Structures are given as structure tokens and as C-alpha cells.
Amino acid sequence: MSRTVTRRALLGSGIAATAALAAPHAADAAIRLDAVDVHPPGYPTVEAVKWMGEELARESGGRIRIRQFPSGQLGAEDDTLGFARYHAIHFCRVAVAALNNPFPETRALALPYVFRSTDHMRRVVDGPVGTGLLNVFERRGLVGLAYYDAAPRSFYNIRGPIETPADLAGLKIRSPLSDMVLETLAAMGANPTPLSFGGVFSALETHLIDGAENNLPSFESSRHFETARFWSETEHSFSPDALLMSKSAFDALTPADRELVKDVARRSVQVMRQGWDARVAEARRIVLAAGVAINRPDPAPFAAAVEPVVRRYIADPVLGDLYNRIRTEG
């Protein structure tokens, strides 16, 4: 698909798509659903949604198809979230941290050191906690379909290895637009700088920021490693991504098509995870070959630094209950 599609053109087509989806569907009516992602083709989340499109087309006899807009063609995650809420697009993949402010319950999944490992995170999002949290999006025009991997998240920067929180002192570290993440980075000693993911590369090159925190596949696919030559594996967050759908678009589908979309989305999680595990290993190989210095600091001082932030958030009864359920999950 051409990458010259503009946001204005998509919004115009979204209005037409809204009208089409709002009408009752005949059993053989063709349905085109638009999906967006800030990541490039080949990235595991993009590939999982591509698989969804192929599966939907196969199971519907070609009646339901997905058109993808990867590589941030339609803006930052906050932009695409708004487009989905107002039915200009149908699917968006968004980092949970970007959902923390409008959906406070999701903060439970983004708290620092709440998860012990990737396997722990996967068990939680596959279980009652994750399933329950998919329901919170409906109150603001979205349907939660699935959680994808986006972790572990660690620090990378242009200055030097991060061995202790003291090494973060004064460093301008990019943060997603989440109050809790901003507070977390500040508690570790960094100078958190809110910035969209798409703006990080130029900000690193111009030294507007000193570094960021993210996962290895994003560090590699964004080419941030070409400027930020130090990767420090603090693994302070295992926060996942959420695959969301416009509620008005979802409601306009027939009951059978709704169930098909939900089923295919659930099955896409395993496709994504297989691709994710392979991509993490490949990203590590690429950045090491490029000369990036990787160190693995003791996580204990970082966890201690953010403990006051965690305590403050889990004082909220809802978050406290979710936190305890996550921590006691197998």
C-alpha cells in the first residue's frame, strides 16, 4: 500500500466507512477495516494484525478485509487513539502507558517492577486481570480485543552505561505521555521529557534528549541505536500493548462478525508472541553487531527508588486490588 496516504484522506475515507458500517450488513456485504500502528512493516505487532486480516478474509470468504497503515503514517499513538474513538479508523495498537491517563485502571499493567518476567506478564494478561481490563475501554468509545507484548523496557542513551539510579541524574529521558511513567523516571533520578515515539530519533540526534526507555525491538527498528550507543537492561517495566477497535465500528457489525473479529484477535496473540520472541533475539544480535554497549545493572536500587511511586498509586483501592492480584498470579 502506498505510504503517500494522508491523514486528511484517511479521515475522509473514515467518514465514508462510518456511514457504510452504520448500515445493517447483508450476509455478503463487503467490509473494509483500517488498522494503524507507529511501527514499520515486519514489526511483530504489525505482522500480527496482517495475519488477522488474512484470517478474517479467509474465514469470511473475502468479505472482511483489513487495510494497514504502519510506520506512523497517521500520526502518534495519541492521534490514532482519537481516530479510533471517533471511527475515522477501526483498529489501533497502542502502548498501555499511553492509555494510563484516560483509563486509570491500566496503570496496574504499567507500574514499575509489577511483573517479574515476560511469562508472568503473559499469564496475567491472559487471565482474569487482563480480561477484565479489556472491558474498561468501552466507556470511551473503544473495544479492547487483545494484549500484545512490548517489553521488557530498559534505558538507552548517548552518554554512558546506566549502572545505578545515580547515573540517570540530570539525563533528559524521553517518556510516553503518562503521568505515572513521568513520575517513575523522575523517582529514578532522570529528567523525564514527554515526547511522541516518532520524535525520538531527531531528538537524540540534536541532543534535545539524552536517551529514552523502550524495548529492544523498538530500539532496533527505529534505528535509535545509531545514535544512542548504550543499552542498560534495567527491565523496569513489562507493560504490554493493547489492540483496540472503534466501538461504533464494532457495534455496526453483525453479531456473527463481532464474534469472528474477537476470536481472530485473540488467536493473533500467539502469532504476535512467536514473532516477538524471535524479534527480541534478532534485535539483540543487530545492535551488538553495530557496536552498542549492553550492560545489565542490579535492578534492586531502581526498584527501591520507585517504591514510593508504587505505594502512592496502589493506595487507590482499585489499583491496590489489581496490584495484589498481579503480584500473586502464578
Rosetta blueprint (number, residue, H / E / L):
1 M L
2 S L
3 R L
4 T L
5 V L
6 T L
7 R H
8 R H
9 A H
10 L H
11 L H
12 G H
13 S H
14 G H
15 I H
16 A H
17 A H
18 T H
19 A H
20 A H
21 L H
22 A H
23 A L
24 P L
25 H L
26 A L
27 A L
28 D L
29 A L
30 A L
31 I E
32 R E
33 L E
34 D E
35 A E
36 V E
37 D L
38 V L
39 H L
40 P L
41 P L
42 G L
43 Y L
44 P H
45 T H
46 V H
47 E H
48 A H
49 V H
50 K H
51 W H
52 M H
53 G H
54 E H
55 E H
56 L H
57 A H
58 R H
59 E H
60 S L
61 G L
62 G L
63 R L
64 I E
65 R E
66 I E
67 R E
68 Q E
69 F E
70 P L
71 S L
72 G L
73 Q L
74 L L
75 G L
76 A L
77 E H
78 D H
79 D H
80 T H
81 L H
82 G H
83 F H
84 A H
85 R H
86 Y L
87 H L
88 A L
89 I L
90 H L
91 F E
92 C E
93 R E
94 V E
95 A E
96 V H
97 A H
98 A H
99 L H
100 N L
101 N L
102 P L
103 F L
104 P H
105 E H
106 T H
107 R H
108 A H
109 L H
110 A H
111 L L
112 P L
113 Y L
114 V L
115 F L
116 R L
117 S L
118 T H
119 D H
120 H H
121 M H
122 R H
123 R H
124 V H
125 V H
126 D H
127 G L
128 P H
129 V H
130 G H
131 T H
132 G H
133 L H
134 L H
135 N H
136 V H
137 F H
138 E H
139 R H
140 R H
141 G L
142 L E
143 V E
144 G E
145 L E
146 A E
147 Y E
148 Y E
149 D L
150 A L
151 A L
152 P L
153 R E
154 S E
155 F E
156 Y E
157 N E
158 I L
159 R L
160 G L
161 P L
162 I L
163 E L
164 T L
165 P H
166 A H
167 D H
168 L H
169 A L
170 G L
171 L L
172 K E
173 I E
174 R E
175 S E
176 P L
177 L L
178 S L
179 D H
180 M H
181 V H
182 L H
183 E H
184 T H
185 L H
186 A H
187 A H
188 M L
189 G L
190 A L
191 N E
192 P E
193 T E
194 P E
195 L L
196 S L
197 F H
198 G H
199 G H
200 V H
201 F H
202 S H
203 A H
204 L H
205 E H
206 T L
207 H L
208 L L
209 I L
210 D L
211 G E
212 A E
213 E E
214 N E
215 N L
216 L H
217 P H
218 S H
219 F H
220 E H
221 S H
222 S L
223 R L
224 H H
225 F H
226 E H
227 T L
228 A L
229 R L
230 F E
231 W E
232 S E
233 E E
234 T E
235 E E
236 H E
237 S E
238 F L
239 S L
240 P L
241 D E
242 A E
243 L E
244 L E
245 M E
246 S E
247 K H
248 S H
249 A H
250 F H
251 D H
252 A H
253 L L
254 T L
255 P H
256 A H
257 D H
258 R H
259 E H
260 L H
261 V H
262 K H
263 D H
264 V H
265 A H
266 R H
267 R H
268 S H
269 V H
270 Q H
271 V H
272 M H
273 R H
274 Q H
275 G H
276 W H
277 D H
278 A H
279 R H
280 V H
281 A H
282 E H
283 A H
284 R H
285 R H
286 I H
287 V H
288 L H
289 A H
290 A L
291 G L
292 V L
293 A E
294 I E
295 N E
296 R L
297 P L
298 D L
299 P L
300 A H
301 P H
302 F H
303 A H
304 A H
305 A H
306 V H
307 E H
308 P H
309 V H
310 V H
311 R H
312 R H
313 Y H
314 I H
315 A L
316 D L
317 P H
318 V H
319 L H
320 G H
321 D H
322 L H
323 Y H
324 N H
325 R H
326 I H
327 R H
328 T H
329 E L
330 G L
